[in-house]
Amino acid sequence: MREKLSKVNQSVEKAILIVETMARETGPVRLQDLALKCEMPPSTVLRMLNTLLIYGYVNQDPRTQRYSLSLKFTQLGSRISDQISLRDVAHPFLQELSQRCQEASCLACEENMEVVYIDVVDGPDNILKIMQRIGKRAPMHATGVGKLLLLNYSHSQIKELIREKGLPALTPNTLTTQDALEAELEKIRRQGYALDDEECELGSRCVAAPVRDYSGRIVAAISVSCPIPRMSMERIRMITPMMVEIAGRVSRELAYGGLAQ
């Protein structure tokens, strides 16, 4: 956007900068401090704040005269969230991923402690029509996407998952103990992606990357699956950075890391 500055409204840009700067504060902020952080004259910032006050987007403490954002932004966010379909947002990125990898790709989320596939883009040989399809459910502990979604779980929540669903062995490679699962989750947390190495389906590997929302929570995951002969560990190392990058772009569409730095 910066290189197209002449094509944007600079007053709106300044207002956005003020709002995003206030959003990063831990409490109400003084006019002078806000102006300094935004690198604007106090008179300009005051004019913007007064407009935001009139429309209910900013509050001012009558005692300290400090400013803070109002909950009107929360109301807007809730309404916008209701209008957004995760599948619609992610689908073009899945298509790009499948095209670049020449393999099948999926988008999955969690429902009732299970993985649910909500979008699928088939690969050149259509193998995913057999392995996964929209609406199919799978155990969280045995899939790359599921293990990413388990990063949201606390230790006690993982115990609850095991009580409710167990850790059934789908293949000889499936993780079937809490210690093994939690060790794998810690590894995934460090590396930023997850691998299903014939843990759910014999003969198939899957690599998955997380999709996060504005809060940083993993709300979904994208994955690429294909038969073992085409998914060597070397190839996984080649395509993983691409997957992480594309998942990051989906996350930014969901406002993850959306505030200007």
C-alpha positions as CSV (number, residue, x, y, z in Angstrom):
1,M,0.0,0.0,0.0
2,R,2.9,2.4,0.8
3,E,4.0,2.6,-2.9
4,K,0.4,3.6,-3.8
5,L,0.1,6.4,-1.3
6,S,-1.0,8.9,-3.9
7,K,-4.1,6.7,-4.6
8,V,-5.3,6.5,-1.0
9,N,-7.0,8.9,1.3
10,Q,-4.3,10.1,3.7
11,S,-6.8,11.2,6.3
12,V,-8.3,7.7,6.4
13,E,-4.8,6.2,6.6
14,K,-4.0,8.4,9.6
15,A,-7.2,7.4,11.3
16,I,-6.4,3.7,10.8
17,L,-2.9,4.2,12.2
18,I,-4.3,5.9,15.3
19,V,-6.8,3.1,15.8
20,E,-4.2,0.3,15.4
21,T,-1.8,2.1,17.7
22,M,-4.5,2.4,20.4
23,A,-5.4,-1.2,19.9
24,R,-1.8,-2.3,20.9
25,E,-1.9,-0.3,24.1
26,T,-2.6,-2.0,27.4
27,G,-4.8,0.8,28.7
28,P,-6.0,4.3,28.0
29,V,-3.4,6.6,26.4
30,R,-2.6,10.3,26.6
31,L,-3.0,12.5,23.5
32,Q,0.7,13.5,23.5
33,D,1.9,9.9,23.8
34,L,-0.4,8.8,21.0
35,A,0.8,11.6,18.8
36,L,4.4,10.7,19.5
37,K,3.8,7.0,18.7
38,C,1.9,7.8,15.5
39,E,4.5,10.5,14.5
40,M,1.7,13.0,13.9
41,P,1.1,16.5,15.3
42,P,-1.1,16.4,18.4
43,S,-3.6,18.7,16.7
44,T,-4.1,16.2,13.9
45,V,-4.5,13.3,16.3
46,L,-7.0,15.3,18.4
47,R,-9.1,16.0,15.3
48,M,-9.2,12.3,14.5
49,L,-10.0,11.4,18.1
50,N,-12.8,13.9,18.3
51,T,-14.4,12.4,15.2
52,L,-14.1,8.9,16.6
53,L,-15.6,10.1,19.8
54,I,-18.6,11.6,18.1
55,Y,-19.3,8.2,16.3
56,G,-18.8,6.2,19.4
57,Y,-15.5,4.4,18.5
58,V,-13.4,6.1,21.2
59,N,-14.0,6.8,24.8
60,Q,-12.4,9.5,26.9
61,D,-11.9,9.3,30.6
62,P,-13.3,12.5,32.1
63,R,-10.9,12.4,35.0
64,T,-7.6,11.6,33.3
65,Q,-8.6,12.8,29.8
66,R,-7.0,9.7,28.4
67,Y,-8.4,7.9,25.3
68,S,-9.3,4.3,24.6
69,L,-11.1,2.3,21.9
70,S,-14.8,1.5,22.6
71,L,-16.5,-1.9,22.3
72,K,-18.2,-0.7,19.1
73,F,-15.2,-2.2,17.4
74,T,-16.1,-5.6,19.0
75,Q,-19.7,-5.2,17.6
76,L,-18.3,-4.6,14.2
77,G,-15.9,-7.5,14.4
78,S,-18.7,-9.8,15.4
79,R,-20.9,-8.8,12.5
80,I,-18.0,-9.1,10.0
81,S,-17.1,-12.5,11.4
82,D,-20.7,-13.7,10.8
83,Q,-20.3,-12.7,7.2
84,I,-17.1,-14.6,6.5
85,S,-16.9,-18.2,5.4
86,L,-13.6,-19.8,6.2
87,R,-14.0,-22.1,3.3
88,D,-14.7,-19.3,0.9
89,V,-11.6,-17.4,2.2
90,A,-9.3,-20.4,2.0
91,H,-10.5,-22.0,-1.3
92,P,-8.4,-19.9,-3.7
93,F,-5.4,-20.6,-1.6
94,L,-6.1,-24.3,-1.7
95,Q,-6.3,-24.2,-5.4
96,E,-3.0,-22.3,-5.6
97,L,-1.4,-24.9,-3.2
98,S,-2.6,-27.9,-5.3
99,Q,-1.5,-26.2,-8.5
100,R,2.0,-25.4,-7.2
101,C,2.5,-28.9,-5.5
102,Q,0.6,-30.8,-8.2
103,E,-1.0,-32.7,-5.3
104,A,-4.4,-32.8,-3.5
105,S,-5.0,-30.3,-0.8
106,C,-7.5,-30.0,2.1
107,L,-8.9,-27.5,4.6
108,A,-10.0,-29.0,7.9
109,C,-11.3,-27.7,11.2
110,E,-12.4,-29.2,14.6
111,E,-15.9,-30.2,15.6
112,N,-16.7,-32.2,18.7
113,M,-13.1,-33.4,19.2
114,E,-12.8,-34.6,15.6
115,V,-11.3,-33.4,12.4
116,V,-13.8,-32.3,9.8
117,Y,-12.7,-31.7,6.2
118,I,-14.6,-28.7,4.9
119,D,-12.9,-28.3,1.5
120,V,-10.9,-30.5,-0.8
121,V,-9.1,-29.7,-4.0
122,D,-8.2,-32.9,-5.9
123,G,-4.8,-33.7,-7.2
124,P,-4.0,-34.8,-10.7
125,D,-4.8,-38.5,-9.9
126,N,-7.9,-37.8,-7.8
127,I,-6.6,-40.1,-5.0
128,L,-8.1,-37.8,-2.4
129,K,-11.6,-38.7,-3.5
130,I,-11.0,-42.0,-1.9
131,M,-9.0,-40.9,1.1
132,Q,-10.7,-37.7,2.1
133,R,-13.9,-35.8,1.1
134,I,-15.8,-32.8,2.3
135,G,-17.6,-33.7,5.5
136,K,-15.5,-36.7,6.3
137,R,-14.3,-36.9,9.9
138,A,-11.1,-38.3,11.3
139,P,-9.3,-38.7,14.6
140,M,-7.3,-35.7,15.7
141,H,-4.4,-37.7,17.0
142,A,-3.8,-39.5,13.7
143,T,-3.8,-36.6,11.2
144,G,-1.5,-33.7,10.5
145,V,-4.4,-31.2,10.6
146,G,-5.7,-32.7,13.8
147,K,-2.4,-32.5,15.6
148,L,-2.2,-28.9,14.7
149,L,-5.6,-28.2,16.1
150,L,-4.6,-30.1,19.3
151,L,-2.1,-27.3,19.9
152,N,-5.1,-25.3,21.2
153,Y,-5.6,-28.0,23.9
154,S,-4.3,-27.8,27.5
155,H,-2.9,-30.9,29.2
156,S,-6.2,-31.5,30.9
157,Q,-8.1,-31.1,27.6
158,I,-6.0,-33.7,26.0
159,K,-6.8,-36.0,28.9
160,E,-10.5,-35.3,28.3
161,L,-10.0,-36.1,24.6
162,I,-8.5,-39.4,25.4
163,R,-11.3,-40.2,27.8
164,E,-14.0,-39.3,25.2
165,K,-12.4,-40.6,22.0
166,G,-9.4,-42.7,23.0
167,L,-6.3,-43.0,20.9
168,P,-7.2,-45.9,18.5
169,A,-4.4,-47.4,16.4
170,L,-5.5,-46.9,12.8
171,T,-2.1,-48.1,11.5
172,P,1.1,-49.4,13.1
173,N,2.4,-45.8,13.0
174,T,-0.5,-44.2,15.0
175,L,0.4,-42.5,18.3
176,T,-1.5,-44.3,20.9
177,T,-0.2,-43.0,24.3
178,Q,-0.6,-39.5,25.8
179,D,3.1,-39.2,26.4
180,A,3.8,-39.9,22.7
181,L,1.1,-37.5,21.6
182,E,2.2,-34.7,23.8
183,A,5.8,-35.1,22.7
184,E,4.7,-34.9,19.1
185,L,2.7,-31.8,19.8
186,E,5.7,-30.1,21.4
187,K,7.7,-30.9,18.3
188,I,5.0,-29.5,16.0
189,R,4.8,-26.4,18.1
190,R,8.5,-25.8,17.7
191,Q,8.7,-26.5,13.9
192,G,5.4,-24.8,12.9
193,Y,3.9,-27.7,10.8
194,A,2.7,-31.2,11.3
195,L,3.2,-34.5,9.5
196,D,1.0,-37.6,9.2
197,D,3.5,-40.4,8.4
198,E,1.1,-43.2,7.5
199,E,-0.6,-42.7,10.9
200,C,-4.1,-42.4,9.5
201,E,-3.9,-44.3,6.2
202,L,-1.2,-46.8,5.2
203,G,0.6,-45.8,2.0
204,S,-0.1,-42.1,2.4
205,R,1.8,-39.1,3.9
206,C,0.3,-35.7,4.7
207,V,2.0,-32.5,5.7
208,A,-0.2,-29.7,7.3
209,A,0.2,-26.0,8.2
210,P,-1.9,-24.0,10.7
211,V,-4.5,-21.3,9.9
212,R,-4.9,-18.8,12.7
213,D,-7.5,-16.1,13.3
214,Y,-7.1,-12.6,14.7
215,S,-6.6,-13.9,18.3
216,G,-3.7,-16.3,17.2
217,R,-5.8,-19.4,17.8
218,I,-5.5,-22.2,15.3
219,V,-9.0,-22.4,13.7
220,A,-8.2,-24.6,10.8
221,A,-5.3,-26.3,8.9
222,I,-4.4,-26.8,5.3
223,S,-2.8,-30.0,4.2
224,V,-1.3,-31.8,1.2
225,S,-1.7,-35.5,0.9
226,C,-0.3,-38.0,-1.6
227,P,1.0,-41.6,-1.8
228,I,4.3,-42.5,-0.2
229,P,6.2,-42.8,-3.5
230,R,5.6,-39.1,-4.3
231,M,5.9,-37.8,-0.7
232,S,9.5,-38.6,0.3
233,M,10.9,-36.8,3.4
234,E,13.0,-34.7,1.0
235,R,10.0,-33.6,-0.9
236,I,8.2,-32.7,2.4
237,R,11.1,-30.5,3.2
238,M,10.7,-28.8,-0.2
239,I,7.0,-28.1,0.0
240,T,6.6,-27.3,3.7
241,P,7.9,-23.7,3.4
242,M,5.4,-23.1,0.6
243,M,2.5,-24.6,2.7
244,V,3.5,-22.5,5.7
245,E,3.6,-19.4,3.5
246,I,0.2,-20.0,2.0
247,A,-1.4,-20.9,5.4
248,G,0.1,-17.6,6.6
249,R,-1.7,-15.7,3.9
250,V,-5.0,-17.4,4.7
251,S,-4.4,-16.4,8.4
252,R,-3.8,-12.8,7.4
253,E,-7.1,-12.8,5.6
254,L,-8.6,-13.7,9.0
255,A,-6.8,-10.7,10.5
256,Y,-4.0,-12.7,12.2
257,G,-1.2,-10.3,12.8
258,G,-3.3,-7.6,11.2
259,L,-2.2,-4.7,13.3
260,A,0.6,-2.6,11.7
261,Q,3.9,-3.0,13.5
